[in-house]
């Protein structure tokens, strides 16, 4: 191999590595809420239970969506959802981590049904 081929291959590899989709939300809840205002989230679903400063971000502990639903097997269940939201200094959601979940009416995750509109 000559030097030009090696340089061209290296340049192509660098260019292609810039085209990755790193940082895309891993789940439908993050896809729906990451990048949105925490104020909109809390106004829609209820205020957070607590907050903890963490450098340039704030961690909010939230619980909500309390209701009684009918499950696919015909039974009913009392459900709710709990999450920790990482919010930046502009009050924009940067991450959502579900901390407590139950079976939903239409699938395994009530939190997903509630927060992602599924």
KALINWO-V127860 format. One record per run of one state. SS is the DSSP state (@ for helix, = for strand, . for the rest). FROM is the first residue (numbers start at 1). TO is the last residue. If there is no record, write none. Layout:
SS/FROM/TO
SS/FROM/TO
//
This chain:
./1/2
@/3/17
./18/27
@/28/33
./34/36
=/37/37
@/38/45
./46/49
=/50/54
./55/56
=/57/70
./71/75
=/76/87
./88/91
=/92/100
./101/109
@/110/116
./117/118
//
